């Protein structure tokens, strides 16, 4: 909504209403006339109008305004923060759906070279479809994933994931974790799984790609701390790893921030988009990095959608509740949905 409404009470004038909201009379009149029906337009002063259209940011309580800078820039200031989150990741297609649940912590470490550094740690067991993982394959994956945590990442000034920073520690952790695995499991399957882990650890480039595809990291550090312009909107092209491809599907996305905090003192950012990629459905199914057929005037594949709804703390401007949903059509539609909710917040 681009405006608010003021219900006119007895004895109010255009001048008194403008003064209440800190506006000039002409400014208020012009804004109202640009949004109302012709019969409700103001010529000089109020006549029979019952309500006035007023700018969204015209509020008596200035604490309700989102702290935006030049160009309506939302500033990322995570210094000294330590937050815990509950995470639900749902991956589904027409016939199958898996839901993964866990808890994690996000600790700010330092700021350097225009980057913020964070430590991510898993703080709970892993639950698959409401049950604690107990199948051998799932348990092996869970045990082996401990090699990654605590994970250190760098994030840019827009809050967007930049790089994995502690890859060199994974090999050092592996020997201890491998020993734990062999205390609980044995057999050829375990040997093969551990060998796969070691092969991956030996290829930092592959490991970096895998970690950058992490749905939690990509949702948490999507990069919403941008300049939203005079209309509180910004558009751009973003990628998301909804499918396993080194070059992720691209979406054309519009982000909009509400310049007023909501009734819970939260900052709302909403985003919607569509797939915007030159690769066809068959290209994606076949794992193509680029379109197989190159056209001078390409037709973009729009058979996919993207949506986010973020709520940030009104004071710290850090995430309280995040929702991201991305889908794409292959032989059937595949959808990934990520829900992140703050469990508690502390400042050290």
C-alpha positions as CSV (number, residue, x, y, z in Angstrom):
1,X,0.0,0.0,0.0
2,X,1.5,3.3,-1.1
3,X,-0.6,5.5,1.2
4,X,-2.4,5.7,4.5
5,X,-5.8,7.2,5.1
6,X,-6.7,9.9,7.7
7,X,-10.3,9.9,8.8
8,X,-11.4,13.6,9.1
9,X,-13.0,14.6,12.4
10,X,-15.0,17.6,13.3
11,X,-13.1,21.0,13.4
12,X,-10.1,19.6,11.6
13,X,-8.7,21.6,8.7
14,X,-6.3,20.9,5.9
15,X,-3.8,23.0,7.8
16,X,-4.2,21.2,11.1
17,X,-4.0,17.8,9.6
18,X,-0.9,18.7,7.6
19,X,0.8,20.1,10.8
20,X,-0.1,16.9,12.7
21,X,1.9,14.8,10.2
22,X,4.6,17.4,9.6
23,X,3.6,18.1,6.0
24,X,3.1,21.3,4.1
25,X,-0.5,22.0,3.2
26,X,0.2,22.0,-0.6
27,X,2.1,18.8,-0.3
28,X,-0.8,17.1,1.5
29,X,-3.3,18.5,-1.0
30,X,-1.3,17.3,-4.0
31,X,-0.8,13.8,-2.6
32,X,-4.5,13.4,-1.8
33,X,-5.6,14.7,-5.2
34,X,-3.3,12.3,-6.9
35,X,-4.9,9.3,-5.2
36,X,-8.6,10.2,-4.6
37,X,-11.6,10.1,-6.9
38,X,-12.4,13.4,-8.7
39,X,-15.4,14.1,-6.5
40,X,-13.2,14.1,-3.4
41,X,-10.5,16.4,-4.7
42,X,-9.5,19.4,-2.6
43,X,-9.5,22.8,-4.4
44,X,-8.6,25.2,-1.6
45,X,-9.6,23.7,1.7
46,X,-11.7,20.8,3.0
47,X,-15.3,20.6,2.0
48,X,-17.2,17.3,2.1
49,X,-14.3,15.0,2.2
50,X,-14.6,12.2,4.9
51,X,-11.0,11.0,4.6
52,X,-7.6,12.1,3.2
53,X,-5.0,10.1,1.4
54,X,-1.7,10.7,3.1
55,X,1.9,9.5,2.3
56,X,2.7,6.1,3.8
57,X,5.6,7.7,5.8
58,X,3.4,10.5,7.2
59,X,3.0,9.3,10.8
60,X,2.8,11.1,14.1
61,X,5.0,8.5,15.8
62,X,8.3,8.7,14.0
63,X,9.5,5.5,15.7
64,X,7.3,3.6,13.3
65,X,9.5,4.7,10.4
66,X,12.0,2.1,9.2
67,X,15.5,3.6,9.5
68,X,16.4,4.0,5.9
69,X,19.4,6.0,4.6
70,X,20.1,7.9,1.4
71,X,18.3,6.4,-1.5
72,X,16.1,4.5,1.0
73,X,19.1,2.2,1.8
74,X,18.6,-0.4,4.4
75,X,21.8,-0.6,6.4
76,X,23.3,-3.9,7.5
77,X,24.7,-3.6,11.0
78,X,25.2,-7.1,12.6
79,X,28.1,-6.1,14.9
80,X,28.2,-8.1,18.1
81,X,25.1,-10.1,17.3
82,X,24.4,-13.7,18.3
83,X,21.1,-15.3,17.3
84,X,19.6,-18.7,17.3
85,X,17.2,-20.0,14.7
86,X,14.9,-22.8,14.0
87,X,15.0,-24.0,10.4
88,X,12.6,-26.0,8.2
89,X,13.6,-26.9,4.7
90,X,11.0,-28.5,2.4
91,X,11.9,-30.1,-0.9
92,X,9.0,-31.4,-3.0
93,X,7.8,-32.5,-6.4
94,X,4.4,-33.9,-7.5
95,X,4.9,-37.3,-5.8
96,X,7.4,-36.8,-3.0
97,X,8.0,-34.4,-0.2
98,X,10.9,-34.2,2.4
99,X,11.0,-31.9,5.3
100,X,14.3,-31.2,7.2
101,X,14.3,-29.5,10.6
102,X,17.2,-28.3,12.8
103,X,18.4,-25.5,14.9
104,X,21.4,-23.3,14.3
105,X,23.2,-20.3,15.7
106,X,24.7,-17.3,13.8
107,X,27.4,-15.4,15.6
108,X,29.0,-12.2,14.2
109,X,32.8,-12.5,14.4
110,X,34.4,-9.4,12.8
111,X,34.2,-6.8,10.1
112,X,37.1,-6.5,7.6
113,X,37.6,-5.2,4.0
114,X,33.9,-4.2,3.7
115,X,32.9,-7.8,4.7
116,X,31.2,-9.2,7.8
117,X,32.4,-12.6,9.1
118,X,30.0,-15.0,10.8
119,X,30.3,-18.4,12.6
120,X,27.4,-20.8,11.9
121,X,26.9,-23.8,14.1
122,X,24.3,-26.6,14.3
123,X,22.8,-26.6,17.8
124,X,20.4,-29.5,17.5
125,X,19.9,-33.0,16.1
126,X,18.5,-33.3,12.6
127,X,14.9,-34.3,12.0
128,X,13.7,-35.7,8.7
129,X,9.9,-35.7,8.2
130,X,9.3,-35.1,11.9
131,X,11.5,-38.0,13.0
132,X,15.1,-37.9,14.3
133,X,17.3,-39.3,11.5
134,X,17.8,-43.0,12.1
135,X,18.3,-44.6,8.7
136,X,21.9,-45.6,8.2
137,X,22.3,-43.4,5.2
138,X,20.8,-40.4,6.9
139,X,22.9,-41.0,10.1
140,X,26.1,-41.2,8.1
141,X,25.2,-38.0,6.3
142,X,24.5,-36.3,9.7
143,X,27.7,-37.6,11.3
144,X,29.8,-36.6,8.3
145,X,28.2,-33.1,8.2
146,X,29.8,-32.3,11.6
147,X,33.1,-31.8,9.7
148,X,31.6,-28.5,8.5
149,X,30.7,-27.0,11.8
150,X,31.3,-24.5,13.2
151,X,31.3,-23.0,9.7
152,X,32.7,-19.6,9.0
153,X,31.4,-17.4,6.1
154,X,31.9,-13.9,4.9
155,X,29.0,-11.7,3.9
156,X,29.0,-8.4,2.0
157,X,27.5,-5.0,2.9
158,X,24.1,-6.0,1.4
159,X,24.0,-9.1,3.6
160,X,24.7,-11.4,0.7
161,X,26.8,-14.6,1.1
162,X,30.3,-14.0,-0.2
163,X,32.6,-17.0,0.6
164,X,33.2,-20.0,2.9
165,X,36.2,-18.9,5.0
166,X,37.4,-22.0,6.9
167,X,37.7,-24.7,4.3
168,X,41.2,-25.6,5.5
169,X,39.9,-26.7,8.9
170,X,37.6,-29.4,7.5
171,X,40.4,-31.9,6.7
172,X,41.8,-31.4,10.3
173,X,38.4,-32.2,11.7
174,X,37.7,-35.2,9.5
175,X,40.0,-37.7,11.3
176,X,38.2,-37.4,14.6
177,X,34.8,-37.6,13.0
178,X,35.8,-40.6,10.9
179,X,36.9,-42.3,14.0
180,X,33.5,-41.6,15.6
181,X,31.7,-43.0,12.5
182,X,33.7,-46.3,12.6
183,X,32.9,-46.7,16.3
184,X,29.2,-46.9,15.4
185,X,29.1,-48.4,11.9
186,X,31.1,-50.8,9.8
187,X,31.0,-52.5,6.4
188,X,31.5,-51.6,2.7
189,X,28.8,-49.0,2.6
190,X,30.6,-47.0,5.4
191,X,34.0,-47.4,3.6
192,X,32.5,-46.1,0.4
193,X,30.8,-43.2,2.1
194,X,33.9,-42.2,4.0
195,X,35.9,-42.4,0.7
196,X,33.4,-40.1,-1.0
197,X,33.8,-37.6,1.9
198,X,37.6,-37.7,1.6
199,X,37.4,-37.2,-2.2
200,X,35.2,-34.1,-1.7
201,X,37.4,-32.7,1.0
202,X,40.3,-33.1,-1.4
203,X,38.6,-30.8,-3.9
204,X,38.0,-27.3,-2.2
205,X,36.3,-26.0,-5.4
206,X,33.7,-28.7,-5.3
207,X,33.2,-28.3,-1.6
208,X,32.8,-24.5,-2.0
209,X,30.0,-25.0,-4.6
210,X,28.2,-27.5,-2.3
211,X,28.3,-25.2,0.6
212,X,27.2,-22.2,-1.4
213,X,24.2,-24.3,-2.4
214,X,23.2,-24.6,1.3
215,X,19.5,-23.5,1.5
216,X,19.8,-22.1,5.0
217,X,22.9,-20.0,4.1
218,X,21.4,-18.7,0.9
219,X,18.1,-17.7,2.6
220,X,19.8,-16.2,5.6
221,X,22.2,-14.2,3.6
222,X,20.1,-13.4,0.5
223,X,21.2,-9.8,0.4
224,X,18.1,-7.6,1.2
225,X,20.1,-4.7,2.6
226,X,19.8,-2.7,-0.6
227,X,18.7,0.8,-1.8
228,X,15.0,0.6,-2.4
229,X,14.6,4.0,-4.2
230,X,11.9,6.5,-3.9
231,X,9.1,3.9,-4.4
232,X,10.6,1.5,-1.8
233,X,11.2,-1.0,-4.6
234,X,14.2,-2.5,-6.3
235,X,14.4,-5.1,-9.1
236,X,17.2,-7.3,-10.2
237,X,18.2,-10.8,-11.3
238,X,19.2,-13.4,-8.7
239,X,20.0,-17.1,-8.8
240,X,19.0,-19.8,-6.4
241,X,20.0,-23.5,-6.3
242,X,16.6,-25.0,-6.6
243,X,18.2,-27.7,-8.8
244,X,21.7,-29.2,-8.8
245,X,23.5,-27.3,-11.5
246,X,26.8,-25.4,-11.3
247,X,25.1,-22.4,-13.0
248,X,22.0,-21.9,-10.9
249,X,18.6,-20.9,-12.5
250,X,18.2,-17.2,-12.6
251,X,15.0,-15.3,-11.5
252,X,14.0,-11.8,-12.2
253,X,12.9,-10.5,-8.8
254,X,11.2,-7.4,-7.4
255,X,11.8,-6.5,-3.8
256,X,9.6,-4.1,-1.9
257,X,10.1,-2.8,1.7
258,X,7.3,-1.3,3.8
259,X,8.7,2.0,5.1
260,X,6.6,1.5,8.3
261,X,7.2,-1.1,10.9
262,X,4.2,-3.4,11.5
263,X,2.2,-3.8,14.7
264,X,4.9,-6.1,16.1
265,X,7.7,-3.6,15.4
266,X,9.0,-5.6,12.5
267,X,10.3,-4.5,9.2
268,X,8.7,-6.2,6.2
269,X,10.4,-7.0,2.9
270,X,8.4,-8.9,0.2
271,X,9.8,-10.2,-3.0
272,X,8.3,-11.9,-6.0
273,X,9.8,-13.1,-9.3
274,X,9.7,-15.5,-12.2
275,X,12.3,-17.7,-13.8
276,X,14.4,-15.7,-16.3
277,X,16.8,-18.0,-17.9
278,X,17.7,-18.8,-21.6
279,X,17.9,-22.5,-20.8
280,X,14.9,-24.5,-21.7
281,X,13.2,-27.2,-19.6
282,X,15.2,-29.9,-21.5
283,X,18.4,-27.9,-20.9
284,X,17.8,-28.0,-17.2
285,X,16.8,-31.7,-17.2
286,X,20.1,-32.5,-19.1
287,X,22.2,-30.5,-16.7
288,X,23.2,-27.9,-19.4
289,X,25.3,-25.0,-18.2
290,X,24.2,-22.8,-21.1
291,X,21.3,-23.0,-23.7
292,X,21.9,-25.7,-26.2
293,X,20.4,-23.6,-29.0
294,X,21.9,-20.1,-29.2
295,X,19.5,-17.5,-30.6
296,X,20.3,-13.9,-31.5
297,X,17.0,-12.9,-30.0
298,X,16.6,-15.4,-27.1
299,X,13.3,-16.4,-25.6
300,X,13.5,-16.6,-21.9
301,X,12.2,-19.6,-20.0
302,X,9.7,-18.2,-17.4
303,X,8.4,-21.6,-16.1
304,X,9.4,-21.1,-12.5
305,X,8.6,-18.7,-9.7
306,X,10.3,-17.1,-6.7
307,X,8.9,-15.6,-3.5
308,X,10.3,-14.2,-0.2
309,X,8.8,-12.7,2.9
310,X,11.3,-11.4,5.4
311,X,10.6,-9.8,8.8
312,X,13.5,-8.0,10.4
313,X,13.8,-6.8,14.0
314,X,12.7,-3.1,14.1
315,X,15.7,-2.1,16.3
316,X,18.6,-4.3,15.3
317,X,17.3,-4.7,11.7
318,X,18.4,-8.4,11.8
319,X,16.3,-11.3,10.7
320,X,13.4,-12.4,12.9
321,X,11.4,-14.6,10.5
322,X,12.3,-15.5,6.9
323,X,10.4,-17.4,4.2
324,X,11.8,-18.2,0.8
325,X,10.2,-20.3,-1.9
326,X,11.6,-21.2,-5.3
327,X,10.3,-23.6,-8.0
328,X,11.1,-24.7,-11.5
329,X,9.5,-27.0,-14.1
330,X,11.5,-30.0,-15.1
331,X,9.7,-33.3,-16.0
332,X,7.5,-32.1,-13.1
333,X,7.6,-29.1,-10.9
334,X,10.3,-29.0,-8.2
335,X,9.9,-26.7,-5.2
336,X,12.1,-25.7,-2.4
337,X,10.8,-23.8,0.6
338,X,12.9,-22.5,3.5
339,X,11.5,-21.1,6.8
340,X,13.8,-19.5,9.4
341,X,12.5,-18.3,12.7
342,X,14.5,-16.6,15.5
343,X,14.5,-18.6,18.8
344,X,16.2,-16.0,20.9
345,X,18.5,-13.0,20.5
346,X,21.4,-11.9,22.6
347,X,23.8,-9.1,22.3
348,X,27.3,-9.7,23.7
